[in-house]
Amino acid sequence: MTSQTLPKKKKLTVERLFRSKTPGSSIETDYEGPAKERLLPDLLDGQYTTYDNVHALATDYKVVSHSEALAYLPEETEPIDVTVGISTKANIKIKTRESVCLDSYMDYKKGFVLNTGCSIWSLDFCPKTPSKDSHPDIHYLAVAGYKSPYPELHSLDLHQPTGSYLNCIQIWRFDLSVKGAQRVPVLDMCLLHDYGVVIDAKWCPYGAYEETVESTDPNVLPKLGILAAAFGDSMPRALVIPHPEAIRALHPKVKDSQTVYMQIREARCVFHAPAIKPTVLSWAGDSRISCGTYSGQIIIWDAKTALKKGLKKDDKAAQSDSIILNTIVHDSAISGLVWRGMVDPVEYISTSLDGYMKICNSKDPFINMTFARSRAIMYKAVWMPQSDNICHNDADNMLHATHTGNTDYFKTGTRFFDSVGKLWDMSTCEPHTFLAASSADGMVRILNVHQLRRKGMQQTQRMVYALLYDKDTNKYTYVDGVRAMECDFNKFLPTRNRFVEAYYLISRVAWNPNRFASPWLASGAVSGLCRVDFTGVGHEWLMD
């Protein structure tokens, strides 16, 4: 064969490179936010249900008055002084456990600001089942962490004996309709407990929501969802949370505008393993709960069997049977644990304070792959939905996306932006391809990982907001209205000392997993402030 008859090598354009990876049609042209007409396919078809025979029990909780709940709640300190607005600034004071609507201060802005009163380290929207949901605009957000805002701090090797630290999990109710004037969010329910600080809390990712239950037993109640949480007493638990409306029906004196305070008498499942100190928690589909620990272990429990039968701390035989896997993966505390996919996933990513990011298959757990190594702490990594891309940070606070599947192009990775503060948290959402990231510099950003790079331009990001703090006046300021910009814009921002006080640190960020509310993004700070923002683009969101 002569050189003239050799097949010509394909010339791949940048456009083809990115389009070959996209899980949906035309999504690579979305730069500022998710478009309703270009949401990804619904893999669960909106109908999937699970735990049909697991319901909330009234005997697991005790409804108490506000005065009885005060010992568990964050102290009602002075209202937080916050400045909001774009062209016209407004100074507002938000009392503890109260909220405001942002459309009262900014035109064309849909969002809310909450003063939770606690240092936020857990933030998660409750997934709803469309076939059982009679109020699709109503959504619930679980918020938890330390009882007091910054500067309350705790070490990773924390252990608080049960009963030594009173705390609560807040569940806020939102009307997330984008049509017309907004309604102020309310603190719908407070779960009171003595298990210590809440290290992490996650809802069962799908199928557990219900509004009615077929039972003649008044003790059986419909469940809002199943919330798994890791606490300061070193014991993860699974709580079957009753629907707030079912509690109000059982206690008519509690009005719709009042918060339901419920003391947890007994968790449905208490997961226990010798000498563990949880640092992160994650669901593996709907049937398993996994936990990363201070010593570098990853433990996986059989949640489905445990929830059906109940799991007590002292039942040693059942505790042993419930553990599917207990293996050491890292040399130091695990900071992130994320599974790939929603239904029965087998692969997970773990990140650690040892600077390693590892990928492991739970069916072959003792052989893991070191995917990346950094000279700094690896805080988080995420799988992008319905694709082979992994996003993670490095020692220089850069956000990287790496394509792990087959590719016909030599470049498998993309650098998206340089953060001027440490990236603390990242979140993805199954209905769209936007990644949200929060950082120690007070910024919350979103970007389309599958975006089409335009010729002569860098990757595009959107800054949802930036949080500033003036220590002299004890005043917070939200910077809004920043248009989408090239990611290299961060190079022109002043670099903040990563060891300064963390009043503006955004510790958690979470997308709403429900399909037609997926553009709503929640972000929480250690100051106790929580923002919920609508990031969708296009007039389709205003249509039924």
PEQUIGI-V466942 format. One line per field, one symbol per residue. psi: psi as a letter, one per 20 degrees, with the letter a starting at -180 (. if undefined). Layout:
psi->???
This chain:
psi->prhhiqqqppoprhghghhiipirpjiijphirpphikqrqohijjipqrlhjorqphiiqoprrhhhihhiqqqnaqqpopprrfhpqppqporpkrrqphiiipqkporqpqnhiqoojpppqppqohijoimiipqpppprcqhqrpkpqqrhkpooqpiioparppoqpqokpjpaqqqpqqohqpoprkjaqogqppqpiqiiqqhrpnqioiipqqqhaoopqprijjoqqppopqphhhghhhnhhorhiqpooppogpqhpoppqplqnqhqqqqnbiiqpqpqrhjjqpppqnhgghhhhqoqhinhghgghiohpoqphriaqpiqopqorgolqhqqppqrijjqpqpqpiimijorpohqpqjrpogqqqpqpkrjppprrahjkqpqppoiapqkqhoiqppgrpqirpohqqqrphirjppppqrijjqpqqqohjqppqpjqrqprpogrppqpohhilpqpporjprprqhihhhiqppqpijrqkhjpohqqpqpipgjjhippqpqriiippqoqpjqqqihiiq.
